[in-house]
Amino acid sequence: MKIVLYIHILAATAWIGGSLLLFALGILLRDKNAQKSVYFYLGPIYGYFETFWLVILWISGLSMFIHYDFISVFTHGGGSELYYLMRDKLVMIVAITILTALHMYIAFKTHNQERTKIEQLLSRGSSMLIFILNLFILWFAIGIRDIL
């Protein structure tokens, strides 16, 4: 099971690292034409790259969840610190998955064309929430690991 944990950590590194890179590019590239050019070429590749790692995170996370019988934390561990950390982390993971699907839908739908105000708001908002939730999920993962 150590190899699954290793793959999970590798996937988390790729997932969060990619998120940090695009977040930084959005802030550091002040020239709107340069930003559009970078996102035009990098966006689709990034979308597939991140989707791959998100799927790996789900598979490896569920594998460890089942292998280590974490379901018992929810059936018998109500009220424990581990219960709250795992519950909140799982809620954030579901949220980040939904936000990623929304963000990718808008990104692929509007690739190389102007976005409406709503599409722009949803795209940027989901991207910001994904970035913030990534940091919270990492924090919760460390807390869970400390308990285990």
PASEBA-1860 file (N, C-alpha, C; in nm, 3 decimals):
! residues 148
1> MKIVLYIH> 0.082/-0.119/0.000/0.000/0.000/0.000/0.087/0.126/0.000 ~ 0.216/0.111/0.033/0.304/0.227/0.031/0.316/0.286/-0.109 ~ 0.313/0.199/-0.210/0.323/0.248/-0.348/0.200/0.332/-0.383 ~ 0.085/0.295/-0.331/-0.038/0.373/-0.356/-0.025/0.511/-0.289 ~ 0.028/0.514/-0.168/0.049/0.641/-0.099/0.149/0.726/-0.179 ~ 0.256/0.664/-0.227/0.355/0.735/-0.307/0.290/0.795/-0.432 ~ 0.208/0.716/-0.502/0.139/0.764/-0.622/0.043/0.877/-0.585 ~ -0.024/0.864/-0.472/-0.117/0.967/-0.426/-0.042/1.099/-0.401
9> ILAATAWI> 0.071/1.091/-0.334/0.150/1.212/-0.306/0.205/1.272/-0.436 ~ 0.251/1.186/-0.527/0.299/1.234/-0.656/0.187/1.305/-0.732 ~ 0.068/1.245/-0.733/-0.046/1.306/-0.802/-0.085/1.439/-0.737 ~ -0.081/1.444/-0.605/-0.114/1.569/-0.534/-0.012/1.677/-0.567 ~ 0.113/1.639/-0.578/0.218/1.734/-0.615/0.193/1.791/-0.754 ~ 0.163/1.704/-0.848/0.136/1.749/-0.985/0.010/1.836/-0.990 ~ -0.094/1.792/-0.920/-0.222/1.865/-0.919/-0.205/2.005/-0.859 ~ -0.147/2.012/-0.740/-0.132/2.141/-0.673/-0.026/2.226/-0.742
17> GGSLLLFA> 0.081/2.164/-0.787/0.186/2.238/-0.858/0.134/2.304/-0.984 ~ 0.053/2.232/-1.060/-0.006/2.290/-1.181/-0.098/2.405/-1.148 ~ -0.174/2.389/-1.043/-0.265/2.495/-0.999/-0.187/2.619/-0.959 ~ -0.079/2.600/-0.886/0.004/2.712/-0.844/0.067/2.783/-0.965 ~ 0.111/2.705/-1.063/0.173/2.763/-1.183/0.074/2.852/-1.257 ~ -0.045/2.802/-1.286/-0.141/2.883/-1.360/-0.191/3.001/-1.279 ~ -0.204/2.983/-1.149/-0.244/3.094/-1.063/-0.138/3.204/-1.069 ~ -0.012/3.166/-1.060/0.098/3.263/-1.066/0.103/3.332/-1.202
25> LGILLRDK> 0.082/3.256/-1.309/0.083/3.316/-1.443/-0.028/3.420/-1.456 ~ -0.143/3.390/-1.399/-0.255/3.485/-1.405/-0.224/3.615/-1.334 ~ -0.142/3.609/-1.232/-0.107/3.729/-1.155/0.015/3.799/-1.216 ~ 0.116/3.722/-1.252/0.243/3.781/-1.294/0.245/3.831/-1.438 ~ 0.166/3.770/-1.525/0.160/3.817/-1.663/0.060/3.932/-1.673 ~ 0.110/4.053/-1.671/0.024/4.172/-1.674/-0.023/4.204/-1.815 ~ 0.056/4.168/-1.913/0.020/4.193/-2.053/-0.091/4.096/-2.094 ~ -0.209/4.149/-2.124/-0.325/4.065/-2.157/-0.301/3.981/-2.282
33> NAQKSVYF> -0.227/4.033/-2.379/-0.199/3.955/-2.500/-0.107/3.837/-2.468 ~ -0.008/3.860/-2.383/0.082/3.752/-2.342/0.004/3.647/-2.264 ~ -0.085/3.693/-2.178/-0.168/3.603/-2.099/-0.255/3.516/-2.191 ~ -0.321/3.578/-2.287/-0.405/3.504/-2.381/-0.323/3.404/-2.460 ~ -0.204/3.444/-2.501/-0.118/3.356/-2.580/-0.075/3.234/-2.498 ~ -0.033/3.257/-2.375/0.010/3.147/-2.288/-0.107/3.053/-2.263 ~ -0.223/3.109/-2.226/-0.339/3.024/-2.196/-0.391/2.952/-2.320 ~ -0.375/3.014/-2.437/-0.419/2.950/-2.560/-0.343/2.819/-2.584
41> YLGPIYGY> -0.211/2.823/-2.564/-0.130/2.704/-2.588/-0.124/2.610/-2.468 ~ -0.116/2.667/-2.351/-0.100/2.586/-2.231/-0.232/2.530/-2.178 ~ -0.340/2.604/-2.196/-0.470/2.568/-2.140/-0.517/2.427/-2.170 ~ -0.528/2.388/-2.297/-0.577/2.253/-2.326/-0.485/2.142/-2.272 ~ -0.355/2.162/-2.285/-0.259/2.063/-2.233/-0.275/2.052/-2.082 ~ -0.284/2.167/-2.018/-0.301/2.172/-1.873/-0.429/2.102/-1.830 ~ -0.536/2.123/-1.905/-0.665/2.060/-1.873/-0.656/1.909/-1.871 ~ -0.593/1.852/-1.973/-0.577/1.706/-1.978/-0.481/1.657/-1.871
49> FETFWLVI> -0.372/1.731/-1.849/-0.273/1.698/-1.748/-0.338/1.693/-1.609 ~ -0.413/1.798/-1.577/-0.476/1.806/-1.445/-0.586/1.702/-1.428 ~ -0.661/1.675/-1.534/-0.766/1.573/-1.527/-0.706/1.437/-1.496 ~ -0.596/1.405/-1.563/-0.528/1.278/-1.539/-0.490/1.266/-1.392 ~ -0.429/1.370/-1.335/-0.384/1.363/-1.196/-0.500/1.365/-1.099 ~ -0.608/1.433/-1.132/-0.725/1.430/-1.045/-0.786/1.291/-1.040 ~ -0.791/1.223/-1.154/-0.841/1.085/-1.157/-0.751/0.994/-1.075 ~ -0.620/1.011/-1.088/-0.525/0.931/-1.009/-0.544/0.959/-0.860
57> LWISGLSM> -0.566/1.084/-0.824/-0.592/1.118/-0.683/-0.717/1.047/-0.631 ~ -0.824/1.048/-0.710/-0.947/0.981/-0.669/-0.924/0.830/-0.654 ~ -0.858/0.769/-0.751/-0.836/0.623/-0.747/-0.747/0.585/-0.629 ~ -0.635/0.654/-0.613/-0.544/0.619/-0.504/-0.606/0.653/-0.368 ~ -0.678/0.765/-0.359/-0.744/0.801/-0.233/-0.851/0.702/-0.194 ~ -0.933/0.662/-0.290/-1.036/0.562/-0.260/-0.974/0.427/-0.224 ~ -0.865/0.393/-0.291/-0.795/0.267/-0.259/-0.748/0.266/-0.114 ~ -0.687/0.375/-0.071/-0.640/0.383/0.068/-0.757/0.390/0.165
65> FIHYDFIS> -0.863/0.461/0.127/-0.982/0.472/0.210/-1.041/0.334/0.239 ~ -1.047/0.251/0.137/-1.101/0.115/0.152/-1.002/0.025/0.224 ~ -0.875/0.029/0.181/-0.773/-0.060/0.239/-0.758/-0.038/0.390 ~ -0.756/0.088/0.432/-0.735/0.119/0.574/-0.867/0.128/0.651 ~ -0.977/0.090/0.587/-1.109/0.084/0.650/-1.148/0.218/0.714 ~ -1.127/0.326/0.640/-1.164/0.457/0.692/-1.315/0.477/0.701 ~ -1.391/0.388/0.639/-1.536/0.396/0.652/-1.577/0.380/0.798 ~ -1.496/0.304/0.874/-1.527/0.286/1.016/-1.514/0.417/1.094
73> VFTHGGGS> -1.433/0.510/1.044/-1.423/0.642/1.107/-1.559/0.711/1.102 ~ -1.632/0.689/0.992/-1.762/0.754/0.977/-1.874/0.677/1.047 ~ -1.856/0.547/1.062/-1.961/0.468/1.128/-1.942/0.459/1.279 ~ -1.816/0.464/1.325/-1.790/0.447/1.469/-1.712/0.562/1.531 ~ -1.659/0.652/1.449/-1.570/0.755/1.504/-1.630/0.893/1.507 ~ -1.762/0.904/1.499/-1.827/1.034/1.501/-1.784/1.116/1.621 ~ -1.749/1.239/1.597/-1.708/1.327/1.706/-1.558/1.332/1.727 ~ -1.484/1.240/1.666/-1.338/1.244/1.682/-1.277/1.348/1.588
81> ELYYLMRD> -1.157/1.389/1.620/-1.087/1.485/1.535/-1.065/1.427/1.395 ~ -1.031/1.298/1.389/-1.011/1.233/1.260/-1.139/1.235/1.177 ~ -1.251/1.210/1.242/-1.381/1.214/1.173/-1.404/1.350/1.108 ~ -1.384/1.458/1.184/-1.409/1.592/1.131/-1.311/1.628/1.020 ~ -1.185/1.594/1.037/-1.086/1.623/0.934/-1.119/1.548/0.804 ~ -1.150/1.420/0.816/-1.179/1.340/0.696/-1.309/1.385/0.630 ~ -1.410/1.413/0.710/-1.538/1.458/0.654/-1.520/1.588/0.577 ~ -1.453/1.683/0.639/-1.434/1.813/0.575/-1.345/1.802/0.451
89> KLVMIVAI> -1.243/1.719/0.458/-1.156/1.699/0.342/-1.235/1.637/0.227 ~ -1.317/1.538/0.256/-1.398/1.475/0.151/-1.496/1.573/0.088 ~ -1.556/1.658/0.168/-1.647/1.761/0.115/-1.570/1.854/0.021 ~ -1.451/1.895/0.062/-1.370/1.983/-0.022/-1.327/1.913/-0.151 ~ -1.296/1.784/-0.143/-1.257/1.709/-0.263/-1.372/1.702/-0.362 ~ -1.491/1.677/-0.312/-1.609/1.675/-0.400/-1.630/1.813/-0.462 ~ -1.617/1.917/-0.380/-1.634/2.054/-0.430/-1.531/2.087/-0.536 ~ -1.406/2.050/-0.512/-1.299/2.081/-0.608/-1.320/2.005/-0.739
97> TILTALHM> -1.374/1.885/-0.730/-1.402/1.807/-0.851/-1.513/1.873/-0.932 ~ -1.617/1.919/-0.866/-1.727/1.987/-0.935/-1.677/2.119/-0.996 ~ -1.600/2.195/-0.920/-1.546/2.321/-0.970/-1.452/2.298/-1.089 ~ -1.374/2.190/-1.084/-1.284/2.159/-1.195/-1.364/2.125/-1.320 ~ -1.470/2.047/-1.304/-1.554/2.013/-1.419/-1.616/2.140/-1.478 ~ -1.666/2.229/-1.394/-1.724/2.355/-1.440/-1.619/2.438/-1.513 ~ -1.503/2.452/-1.452/-1.395/2.532/-1.510/-1.352/2.476/-1.646 ~ -1.337/2.345/-1.653/-1.294/2.283/-1.779/-1.402/2.296/-1.886
105> YIAFKTHN> -1.527/2.282/-1.848/-1.636/2.297/-1.944/-1.631/2.436/-2.008 ~ -1.619/2.537/-1.925/-1.613/2.674/-1.976/-1.486/2.694/-2.059 ~ -1.373/2.643/-2.011/-1.246/2.662/-2.081/-1.250/2.600/-2.221 ~ -1.300/2.478/-2.232/-1.303/2.413/-2.362/-1.412/2.472/-2.452 ~ -1.523/2.513/-2.393/-1.632/2.572/-2.470/-1.591/2.706/-2.532 ~ -1.511/2.781/-2.459/-1.476/2.916/-2.504/-1.331/2.928/-2.550 ~ -1.264/2.815/-2.573/-1.123/2.819/-2.615/-1.110/2.900/-2.744 ~ -1.025/2.998/-2.742/-0.994/3.084/-2.856/-1.112/3.173/-2.897
113> QERTKIEQ> -1.199/3.206/-2.802/-1.306/3.302/-2.828/-1.334/3.381/-2.701 ~ -1.403/3.490/-2.718/-1.436/3.577/-2.604/-1.540/3.510/-2.515 ~ -1.525/3.528/-2.386/-1.621/3.475/-2.288/-1.722/3.584/-2.252 ~ -1.841/3.537/-2.219/-1.941/3.631/-2.167/-1.899/3.670/-2.026 ~ -1.965/3.771/-1.972/-1.934/3.815/-1.834/-1.959/3.701/-1.735 ~ -2.067/3.627/-1.754/-2.099/3.515/-1.664/-1.994/3.405/-1.677 ~ -1.955/3.371/-1.799/-1.851/3.269/-1.820/-1.720/3.313/-1.757 ~ -1.686/3.441/-1.773/-1.563/3.495/-1.715/-1.568/3.486/-1.563
121> LLSRGSSM> -1.681/3.524/-1.505/-1.698/3.520/-1.360/-1.690/3.376/-1.308 ~ -1.761/3.284/-1.373/-1.759/3.144/-1.330/-1.620/3.082/-1.348 ~ -1.553/3.114/-1.458/-1.420/3.059/-1.483/-1.319/3.108/-1.380 ~ -1.316/3.238/-1.360/-1.220/3.294/-1.263/-1.255/3.256/-1.119 ~ -1.385/3.257/-1.090/-1.428/3.220/-0.955/-1.397/3.076/-0.923 ~ -1.425/2.985/-1.017/-1.395/2.844/-0.993/-1.245/2.822/-0.982 ~ -1.168/2.893/-1.064/-1.023/2.880/-1.058/-0.969/2.924/-0.922 ~ -1.021/3.036/-0.872/-0.978/3.086/-0.741/-1.018/2.990/-0.630
129> LIFILNLF> -1.140/2.938/-0.636/-1.185/2.843/-0.534/-1.104/2.714/-0.538 ~ -1.072/2.667/-0.659/-0.988/2.547/-0.672/-0.854/2.571/-0.605 ~ -0.795/2.687/-0.632/-0.665/2.720/-0.574/-0.672/2.721/-0.421 ~ -0.772/2.789/-0.366/-0.786/2.799/-0.220/-0.816/2.662/-0.158 ~ -0.908/2.587/-0.221/-0.942/2.454/-0.167/-0.822/2.360/-0.171 ~ -0.737/2.373/-0.272/-0.615/2.291/-0.277/-0.531/2.311/-0.151 ~ -0.517/2.436/-0.110/-0.437/2.465/0.009/-0.502/2.409/0.135 ~ -0.634/2.421/0.145/-0.706/2.365/0.260/-0.697/2.212/0.262
137> ILWFAIGI> -0.714/2.149/0.147/-0.707/2.003/0.139/-0.570/1.955/0.181 ~ -0.466/2.024/0.137/-0.330/1.988/0.179/-0.314/2.001/0.330 ~ -0.368/2.107/0.387/-0.361/2.129/0.532/-0.434/2.016/0.607 ~ -0.552/1.980/0.558/-0.629/1.873/0.622/-0.558/1.738/0.607 ~ -0.495/1.715/0.491/-0.421/1.590/0.470/-0.306/1.577/0.571 ~ -0.240/1.687/0.597/-0.131/1.686/0.696/-0.188/1.655/0.835 ~ -0.302/1.715/0.868/-0.367/1.689/0.997/-0.408/1.544/1.011 ~ -0.461/1.486/0.904/-0.500/1.344/0.907/-0.377/1.256/0.924
145> RDIL> -0.271/1.289/0.852/-0.148/1.210/0.861/-0.089/1.219/1.002 ~ -0.097/1.335/1.066/-0.047/1.350/1.204/-0.121/1.259/1.300 ~ -0.252/1.244/1.281/-0.332/1.159/1.369/-0.300/1.012/1.347 ~ -0.281/0.975/1.220/-0.254/0.835/1.189/-0.112/0.798/1.224
END
